Amino acid sequence: MPLTLASLAQHSALKLTALAGGDRLDAEVRWVHTSELDDPGPYLEGGELLLTTGLKLDVDDAAAMRAYVRRLAAAGVVGVGFGVGIGHDEVPSALVTAAAQARLPLLEVPRRTPFIAISKAVSAAIAADQYKAVTAGFEAQRDLTRAALAPDGTAALLSRLAAHLDGWAALYDASGAVLAAAPDWAGRRAARLAGEIDRLRDTPAPASSAVAGPAGTEDRVELQSLGSGRRPRGFLAVGTEERLDTSARYVVHAAVALLTLSLEQSRTLQDAQARLAAALLRMLLAGEPEHARSVAGSLYGTLFDQSLRLLIAEPADPQAGPEAVGVLAERAEAAAYRAGEPMLTVREGPRLIVLAAEDAGALATVADLAEGADALAAGLSGPVHPAGVPEAHRQAERALAVALRRGRNLVEHGEVGAGSVVPLLADDAVRAFAEGLLRPLREHDATSRGDLVASLAAWLAHHGQWDAAAADLGVHRHTLRYRMRRVEEILGRSLDDPDVRMELWLALKTKP
């Protein structure tokens, strides 16, 4: 418990008497300082009990005393101890009045109480309080350590941390998603701090910030990044109604250390699991589901015994960094963890491959996240049995290609077959082919009469029906026949060849 003016006034050996500011004796005393200066403010830090005998003060000047008290209050002095029996037989009434008007506590120090006795009492009390805080911190650290070793260590640790702080605590993953919170009601409150977590993520770990709690609460929230590397592995938030004291900070620091150790150990395990996931995916893509099932054992539950879907995501812009893919991978793992669903997540260079059960809620979450990320493009396969994972991979690849061509964030395989092939022609290579194929006809139309390009388009649109195409163009069918012969002569290709007609039709549909 911090040292206050009230505890000093009640100290039986000091015999101090409060003459003014009695309603503010609960002020914390951080230190004691003796000064006879008229303005000791430049030498103070705030929170001090100032001791003086008033030898250099003009105690008979009420205005001077009011100015003196104002300077002390501005310097953060929490109280004044006036020693009597040396320069003054009693505390000057002008000083008492000024202190009362400013509501600054004023204590009379009797002649038999030396200032050094007050200094020793303050020093001893502060030392005792610090020792108590350290001892309490060690006890809390042992309690948190025992909790961390429990079967559900993270949840137990957060629960004990919240109890020690008389508040709430929450753990976030690297993406800012809430992994656990205590008490249970704190999860919703913690989720509303996502913006603050995003700002802290850009600061190399370890880092911390103090913020106001969510709207509608009176919380004081402190955020701590977790991890030993530059990129945070997670974040801890603690919310309390009061500012954390020294003892509480020891508790928070102990929790940060334990959670960081847990996350680093978990990361080592996750790295090993990532290598296993990559190996399992290679087995599935090689058409060896039974081998994959045998190697996985019980680690992925019944994942390889049910219908699966595969998602591939990569940066929409090849020049962009892989950060968005990394965030999606972290959120995918967090979604699977929260849902308790097995999921394969594999990083292949700038790509992320996700394999999960067809009806997995975590897969739906990942697809929603990919669709909402402008920096990403993703393709999602249809459902397949484990033996069909190679086909699912091809489906996801094709859907991803469509997403990249169309400038979309997510395309499902079912959309590829249901859509039109025409939008797929928006490709530089296709445009170059179309331009080269039609250039001779366009050059002819620019220098001669004949409108060969328009005539060819009309003829193809009417499936080679002369009368209908000629009527559409407003020319005689013999004129149209002549133009089509000129097309064949200029291109050196026969319009009787269906491949030629197909290529010309697609070239005409390609936007320059």
C-alpha positions, 0 to 999 in steps of 0.5 A, spaced: 500 500 500 503 506 498 505 511 503 500 517 504 500 523 508 495 520 512 499 515 514 505 520 516 500 524 520 498 518 524 505 515 525 506 516 533 513 517 533 513 523 529 507 527 532 505 531 526 499 535 526 495 537 520 493 544 520 490 545 513 488 540 507 485 535 511 481 532 506 487 531 501 491 527 506 490 521 502 495 523 497 501 519 496 508 521 498 513 519 493 519 522 497 521 527 502 525 534 500 528 539 505 528 546 502 528 553 505 528 556 498 522 561 496 521 557 490 524 550 490 520 548 484 526 547 479 529 542 484 522 537 485 519 532 480 512 532 483 509 527 489 514 530 494 513 532 502 516 539 502 519 540 509 521 547 511 522 552 517 520 558 513 527 562 515 527 565 508 520 566 507 516 573 508 511 569 513 507 576 514 505 578 507 499 574 505 500 575 498 507 572 498 504 566 502 499 565 497 504 566 491 509 561 495 503 556 496 501 556 488 508 555 486 509 549 491 502 546 488 504 547 481 511 543 482 507 537 484 508 538 492 503 533 495 504 537 502 508 541 506 511 540 513 513 546 517 518 545 523 516 550 529 521 552 534 527 554 530 525 560 526 518 560 528 514 558 535 508 556 531 506 556 523 505 563 521 497 564 520 498 567 513 501 560 511 495 556 514 490 561 510 494 560 504 494 553 504 487 552 506 485 556 500 489 552 496 487 545 499 494 544 500 496 539 506 500 543 511 503 539 517 506 542 523 512 539 525 514 539 532 521 542 535 522 535 538 521 531 531 527 532 527 526 532 519 531 526 518 526 522 522 521 524 517 525 522 511 527 516 515 520 514 516 518 516 508 524 512 506 523 506 510 515 506 508 517 506 501 522 501 501 517 496 505 512 498 500 517 496 494 519 490 498 511 488 499 510 489 491 516 485 489 514 479 494 507 479 491 510 479 484 514 473 486 508 470 489 504 472 483 509 469 478 509 462 482 501 462 481 502 464 474 507 459 473 503 453 476 497 455 472 501 455 465 503 448 467 496 446 467 493 442 461 489 448 459 495 452 461 494 459 457 486 459 459 488 458 466 494 463 466 489 468 463 484 467 469 489 467 474 492 474 471 485 477 471 484 475 478 490 478 480 489 484 477 482 485 479 480 486 471 480 482 465 486 479 460 486 477 453 491 473 448 491 475 441 494 471 435 499 475 431 494 477 426 490 480 432 484 475 433 482 473 440 485 466 442 482 466 449 480 471 454 478 471 462 473 472 464 469 469 459 465 476 458 472 479 456 472 476 449 467 481 446 470 487 449 477 485 447 475 484 440 473 491 440 481 493 440 483 490 433 485 497 431 489 498 437 493 491 436 494 493 428 497 499 430 502 495 435 503 490 430 508 495 426 512 496 432 518 491 433 517 487 439 517 487 445 513 493 445 507 496 449 502 501 449 496 504 454 490 506 451 483 507 453 478 501 453 472 500 448 467 505 448 462 505 454 467 502 459 471 505 464 477 501 463 484 502 462 487 498 457 495 496 457 497 492 450 504 488 450 507 485 444 509 478 445 515 474 442 523 475 442 523 476 434 522 483 430 515 480 428 510 479 434 508 472 435 502 475 439 499 480 444 496 481 451 491 486 453 489 487 460 484 491 462 483 495 469 479 500 472 485 503 476 492 505 474 497 499 474 501 499 481 508 496 482 506 490 484 501 489 478 506 491 473 510 485 476 504 480 475 503 483 468 511 482 466 511 475 469 505 473 464 508 476 458 515 472 460 511 466 460 506 467 454 512 469 450 516 462 452 509 459 451 508 462 444 516 461 442 515 453 444 509 453 440 512 456 434 517 451 434 512 446 434 508 449 429 514 450 424 515 442 425 507 441 424 508 446 417 514 441 415 509 435 416 503 439 413 507 440 406 510 433 406 502 430 407 500 435 401 506 432 397 503 425 398 496 427 396 498 431 390 502 424 388 496 420 389 498 417 395 492 418 400 493 412 404 500 413 405 498 420 407 493 418 412 498 413 415 504 418 416 499 423 419 496 418 424 491 422 429 494 429 428 489 431 423 483 427 426 478 424 420 481 430 415 483 424 410 476 420 411 472 426 408 470 430 402 475 436 401 476 442 398 483 446 396 484 453 396 490 457 393 492 464 395 497 469 392 499 476 392 494 479 386 500 484 384 507 480 383 511 486 385 507 486 392 510 483 398 508 476 401 505 480 407 498 479 406 499 472 404 502 471 411 497 474 415 492 470 411 496 464 413 496 466 421 488 467 421 487 461 417 491 457 423 487 461 428 480 460 425 482 452 425 484 453 432 478 456 435 473 452 431 477 445 433 477 443 426 483 440 422 486 443 417 492 443 412 496 450 411 502 450 407 506 456 404 509 455 398 513 461 396 509 467 395 503 462 395 498 459 401 495 452 400 489 450 405 486 444 405 480 442 409 473 439 410 468 441 405 463 443 410 469 446 415 467 453 418 474 455 418 475 454 411 469 458 410 472 463 414 479 463 410 475 464 404 471 470 406 478 473 409 481 472 402 475 475 398 475 481 403 483 482 402 484 486 396 492 485 396 490 477 394 487 473 389 485 466 391 482 460 387 477 455 391 476 448 388 470 443 388 469 438 393 473 431 392 475 425 396 482 425 398 484 421 392 482 427 388 486 432 391 491 432 385 484 434 381 482 439 386 489 442 386 488 443 378 481 446 379 484 451 384 489 453 380 484 454 374 480 458 379 486 462 381 488 464 374 481 466 372 481 471 379 488 474 376 485 475 369 478 478 372 481 482 377 477 478 383 479 476 390 476 469 390 473 465 384 470 458 386 471 452 381 464 452 379 464 459 377 469 457 371 465 452 368 458 456 369 461 463 366 463 465 359 470 464 356 470 471 353 472 475 359 478 470 360 481 473 353 483 479 357 491 477 357 497 481 354 499 474 350 492 473 347 491 481 345 498 480 341 495 474 338 489 478 336 492 484 334 497 480 329 492 476 326 487 481 324 492 487 322 492 485 315 485 486 314 485 492 318 490 495 314 486 493 308 480 497 311 484 503 312 487 504 305 482 500 301 474 500 300 471 493 303 470 493 310 473 486 311 473 486 318 466 488 319 464 483 314 468 478 317 464 479 324 457 479 321 459 473 317 461 469 323 456 472 327 451 469 323 454 462 322 456 463 315 449 464 312 450 469 306 443 472 306 442 473 313 449 476 314 449 480 307 442 483 310 445 485 316 451 489 313 446 492 307 450 489 301 448 484 296 450 476 298 455 476 292 459 482 295 459 479 301 462 472 298 467 477 294 469 480 301 470 473 304 475 471 298 479 477 299 479 475 307 482 468 305 487 471 300 490 476 305 490 472 311 492 466 307 487 461 310 481 458 309 474 460 312 472 452 311 477 450 317 473 451 323 479 452 327 481 458 323 473 461 324 474 459 331 481 463 332 478 469 328 472 469 332 476 470 338 480 475 336 474 479 334 472 478 341 478 480 344 479 487 347 485 491 344 
